Amino acid sequence: MRNIISPAMRQLISKLRCDDYLTLVAASSIIRPGVASSGMMQAFIERHLNPEKVEYIHPAFKEQLEDTYGIMVYQEDVMKIGHHFGGLDLAEADVLRRMMSGKYRNVNHLAEIEDKYHSNCREKGYPEHVANEVWRQMQSFAGYSFNKAHSASFAVESYQSLFLKTYYPLEFMVSVLNNYGGFYSREVYINEARKAGGNICLPCVNKSVYDTSIEGNDIYLGFDCLLNLENRLAQLIPEERKRNGAYLSLENFNLRTGAGLEQIIILIRSGAFRFLGAGKKELLWEAHLLLNKNRNTHSQVGQLFSTNAEKPQLPVFVTDELENLYDEIELMGFPVSGSIFDLAKSDYRGNADAETLASFEGKVVRVVAHLVASKTVRTKTGSLMKFGTFIDHNGDFIDTVHFTQSLQKSPLRGKGLYLIEGKVTVDYDCPAIEVYRCAMMPIKPDPRSV
């Protein structure tokens, strides 16, 4: 699942218009650095979309690699070409296989095989540039390639994941969240669940369990998502509720779990007591009165009945929704009841988004989007460039390319909300923005600190 949703793989299967298992098997291998770095990934896309235009460099390529349009995709393909095109025997082809798996370190033996390959090519009368190009392609696989069986089994898992994401999106996203793994952060998977029709609910002491759960379209975040909640308490809350029923009040919760003031404050600020119908500020006052420093919380656990003490009359507190968003960011790492776009000082969202981006091909656009992932790549000249993955205000992905000059003037400064300006490029119906400049958007100040 992790690799099938990476930006590079997502773009690749889009460019290939992948709609069957065999294409996914090939995609699982050509995404490897070996094929990609040799330039053959681009060639594979072109030939896959236009198979009638395929020209084979030599009859051996058509005979051995017709299924992959004459392109070496798997380890076995390199062995076949080394043997049938380069005249290497099977033992020497096996050395190539081990070279590709990164397990072969005999440099002198590899040099001997390379010499024999070129000698055989000269004897066969191959043009030197053809022999050199084929060897370059084979050599680029070193340490990075898949064998076909590996690609096929990987694609089975990917295909199953894609099936579940398509037909059972909410259940699938809950499983991904509970797997604690993936290419992106939890925030991105929650966004995907919301886009699929899920109602994302904050943790609740009377609804949530330890991890994320689902009831119909309601997805309840678990206590595991609260960064500073004690693990013991996170597991105890649903266990005690299962044994003795729903929690009735803050005092009832304290008596049954023994939770201290600090932990109860975390739960209040996360919205976990919202079923009581009182605001966070009222509940925080109540919690402090109930568990002030002079009281021994541990002795209360043994009490059989709550005191039902009369609650003091509190003034009416004003609550800003922005406070809730900042609480969620502090306690969970991201906003849940809103989005990061709600924090922006400006309502400006640019003149394009993911849905309309392709229609601006060749034009300069401005987009406001949330950076969720980036990848740094070293160019052939040794300089650095980056690929960015953003989410627009509709929750859809936007891909960006930051070349060295742009990156030096407008560096990406970590996850956050950016205003991006750049030219739209479209490669096989897959749009991206070649960024000219970008900068973080001003954010509304935290009202809790005012």
N, C-alpha and C positions, 0 to 999 in steps of 0.2 A: 504493500500500500504506500509506503514512504516514497519509493521512487516513481510510481505511476502518477503521482500528483505533483511531482517536482515541476517547476516552471519549464525546464528543458523538455521533459517527457510530455507534459501537457501540450506544449507547442508542437512537438514532433508528431504526436498522433493526430493533432488537428491538421497539420500540413499533409500528412499521409492520407487524410480522410479515412482513418482506420475504422473499419466496421466489421472486421472478422478476426478470428483467432490467429490465423497464419501471419497476417500483417503485424499483429501485436507481438508475435514471437520474434519477427525480424526487428521490430522497433526496440524490443528489450535488449537486443544485442548492439544495434547500430548507435544507440545512445551512449555506449561505452566510449571512453576517451580515445581508444585506439582507432576505431572507425571514424569518429568525429574529427579527430586531429588530422587524419589523412586526407580529409576533404571528401571522403566517399559517402558520408551521410547525406550531404547535399546531392551528390550524384544519384544515390539510391532514391531520394524523394523525386527527383526529376524523372528517373526511369520508371518508378512505380506509377506516377501519374500519366506518363506517356510511353507505355511499353512498346508501342509500334515504332518508336524512334530509337530504340536501343541499338547501339553499334558495339559489337564485341571486339576487344583489343586483339583477340586471337581465337581460333576455333576451339581451343581447349577451355576457354572461359564459357563459351556457349554450351559445350558438352557437359562441363562440370557444374556450372553456376547459373544455369538458365532460370532456376526458381528464384534467384536473387538478382536477376537482370545483369549477370556478369560481374557482380560486385562481391568481394570477400566480406562476409558478414560474421561467420563463426570460425572458431579455431580449426574445425575440420576443413573449411574452405581454403585456408592458407596451406594446410597439408596437401590438399588435392592439387592446388596450383603449383606448389613446390615440386610435387612429384610429376604431374602430367605436363606442366608447362616448363618447369625448370630442370627436369631430368634428375632430381634428387631421388635417392632410394628411400624406402619407407622408414628405415632407421634414422636417416637424416631428417626426414619430414617430422619424425617424432621429436627430434631435438628442437625443431621449430615450435612444436606444440608446447614443449616445456619452457621454451623461451617466452612464449606468449603468456604462460601462467605465472611467469616471474620466478620460476623455481630452478632456472638453469643459469649457472654462473661461469661456465668454462668459456671465457672470451676467445681463447685461441681456437677452440673447436668451432665456435660460431664463425670465426673469420675463415676457417678452412671451408666450411659449408658455403659461405658467401662466395668465396673464390670458385668453388666447384660450380655453383649456380651460374655465375657469369661466364665461366668457361663453357658450360653446356649450352647457354644461350648463344654464344658466339658460334659454336659448332652447328647449332640449329639454324643459324642465319638470321636471328632476330635483330632488328635495329637496336643499337645500343640504348637509345633513349627509351625504347619500350621495355627492355630488360631492366633498366635502372628504375623506371616508374613502378613496375610490378614489385621489384624488391623493396622499394620505399613503402609501398602499401603493406607488404607483408611485415616489414620491420616495425611499422607504426602500431602493430597489434601487441608488441612486447609488454607483458605484464598487465594488460587491461582487457583482454577479450573474454567472451563467453564461449563455451562449447554449445552446440545446438540443444543438447538435452537440458542443460542448465537454463538456456533461454526459454525453452518450451515449458519447463516446470514453473519458472518465474512468471511466464505469461498466463499460465493456468490460474495462479493465485491472483494476478492482476485482473484477469477477466472476471473471476468470481467477485472480486472487490467492486469492479465497475458495475456488474449486474446488481449487486446489493445496493450500491449507491444510487442506481437508477430507479429500482423498483421498491426499495425499502430505505429511503434516504434518512429518515429520522432515526430508525433503529440502528442503521449503519453508523451514523455520526455519533450516537451515544456510545456504541462499541468502540469507535476510534478514540473518543474522549477517555473511556475507561481503560484503554490500552496504554495510555500515557506515552504514546509515541506517534511519530509522523514527521513529515518535512516541516510543517508549520507549527505555530503556537496554538494553544487551545482556543484563543480568540478567533482564529480563522475557521476552525471547525464549528464553533458555535455560530459564526456568521453563515456558514454553509447550511447548518440545520435551520436557522431562521429563514434563509432564502427558500428552503424546501417546505416551508409552512409550519415549522415548529414554533411553539410559544415558549420562549426561554424564561424559566422561572428562577429567581434567586433561591439560595438555600432556605429551607423552612424546617424548624425543629419537629413539626408535625407531618411533614410530607417527604422530606429528603432522607436518603440513606447515606452510607459512607461515600459512595461514588455517584456518578450521574445516573439518573433513572428516568423512565418515560411512562406516562399515563395518557394514552390517546395521542394528542398533539402537544401535550404539556411535557416539557423536558425540564426536570428539576436538577439543578446543579447540586452536587453532593458536598458534604462537609470537607472532603479532601481538597477542594479548590480554595479553601480559606487558608491563606499563607501562614498565619501565625496561630491557628487553632491547634491545640494539643491533639496528637493522634489518638491518645487514649479516649479523650472526650468525643472526638469525631466518630469513633466506633461505638461508644457507650450510648450516645443519644438515640440511634434507631433501635439498639438492642433493648434498652429500658422501655422505649415506647411500645415495642412489640410485646413485652412481658406484661406491662401494666396500663396500656392505653395512652391516649393522647395527653400531651401536657396542657395544663389548664391555666397556668399563670407563670410569671417569673419566679415567684416563691416556690410554686409546685415543681418547676423545673430544677431549681437549686436544691431543693430537698431530695429529689430523686437522683440527681447526677452528681451532686457535690461540686458543681462548677463554681470556680471562684469569680471574683468581680472582673478581673481582666479578661477572662474567657467569655463571660456573659456580655461584656461590652463589645467584643468582636462580633458575637452573634447578633446583637442588637443592631450594630452599625451595618451589618451585611443584610439586614432585613429579615432575619430568620424568625423574628417574633411578630411579624406583621399581622398574623392571624388574630392577635389581641385587639386590633383596631385602633391602637394608640400610635402616635408618632414616635420617631426615634428619640427625640429629646425628652419627651415625657417618660419613656421607658428607661432612659439613662438616669434620670432623676430617681425613678423608683428603684433601679438597681443599686444606686449608691446608698439610698436610705435602707434598703434591705440588707446590703452587704457592706456596711461601712467598716472602717479599719478596726473598730473596737469590738467587732463581733467575730466569733470563732465559727467560720463556715463549716469546718469539719464536724463540729458537734451537732450541727443541724441535720446532717444526713440521717442520723438515727431517729429523728422525730417521726412520729406516725402521722401527725396532722399538721397542716399549715395553720398559721396563727390568724389568718384573715384580718390582719390589722387594718384599721381604717387608713386609707391613703390620703395624704395631704392634698389640698386644693392648689393646683399649679396654675400659673398664668398660661395664656395661649401663646404657644411658640410658633414662630414663622419658619417654615421649611422651604429651602430653595432646592429645586431638582438638581441643580448643579452640585450641591453638597452630596447628594446621593451618588452621582457619577464619580466624584472624587473619592468618596468612601469605597466604592467598588474597585477603583483603580488601585487604591492603597491596599485593600484587603485581598483582592483576587488578581490584580495585575492588569485588568482591562475593564472597561465599562460594560455592563450587562443590560441595565434598564434603558440605555440609550446607546449612542455610538460616539466615537471620537470626533465626528463631525459636529456634534452638539457642543463641543468644547471650543470650537473655532470662534474667534471674535467676529469674523466676517461671514456673511451668508453667501459670498461669492463661491461658486463651484466650477468655474471655468466655462469654456464654450464647447466642450466635448466630454464624453464619458465612454466607458467600455463599449456600450451598445452602438454608439455612433462613430467610433474612432475610425473604422475602415473607410467611411465616406469622406474623410478628410485626407486621403492618401496624397502625399506630396506637399501638403499644406502645414503651416505652423499653427499649433493649437496650444491652448492653456488648459490644464487639468488640475483640479484639486483632488488629491488621493492620499491614502494612508499606506505608508511603507510597511510591508509585513515580512519581506525577505530580500536579501541581496547576495550576489556572488561576485567575488573579485577574481579577475582573470589577468594573467600576465601575457602581454602581447609578444610577438616575435622579436620586437625591438627591445623588450625588457621593461617597458612601461606598463602601468596598471590601467585597467578599465573595469567597469562593473555592469552587471545586469541586475535590474531592480524588478521586484514584484510588488505591485500596489493594489489596493482595493479602492474603488470609487465610491461615491455616496450611495450608489444602489447596491453595493456589496459585490460587485463584479471585478474580476482581475484585469489589471492593465500592466503590460510588460514594457520595460524601458531599457534603453541601452545608453550607457554613460561612457563615452570615449575619453581618452586621457585628458585632452584639453578642457573638456566640459567638467570632468571630475576635479581637476585642479581648481577651477574657478568656483564650482558649486558642488562641494563634497556632500555626500550623504552622511548625516550626523546621527544615525541610528533610527529606530522606529519612531514614527510620528506622522503628523499631517503636513504634506508638502504642496506647494504650488509649483507645478512643472510646466516649463515651456519648451517645445521642441517640435521637430518635423515628424509627421506620421509616415511610417514605412509599412508596406503590406507585402509579406512574403508567403505565397501560396495561401492567400485568404487569411493569413494570421497577422493582425496588425500589432505594431509596437511604436513607441515614441523614441526617436533619437534625440536625447535631451540636450538642449543648448544651455539651459540654466534652470536651477531649482533652488528653493529655499523653504524652510519650515514656516508654516502659517502661525501667526500670533494666536495664542490660546487665552481664553478667559481665565482670570486669576481664581485661585481656590478661595471660595467665600468662607471656608471654615477658619482661615487664618486672618480674616479681616477683623 
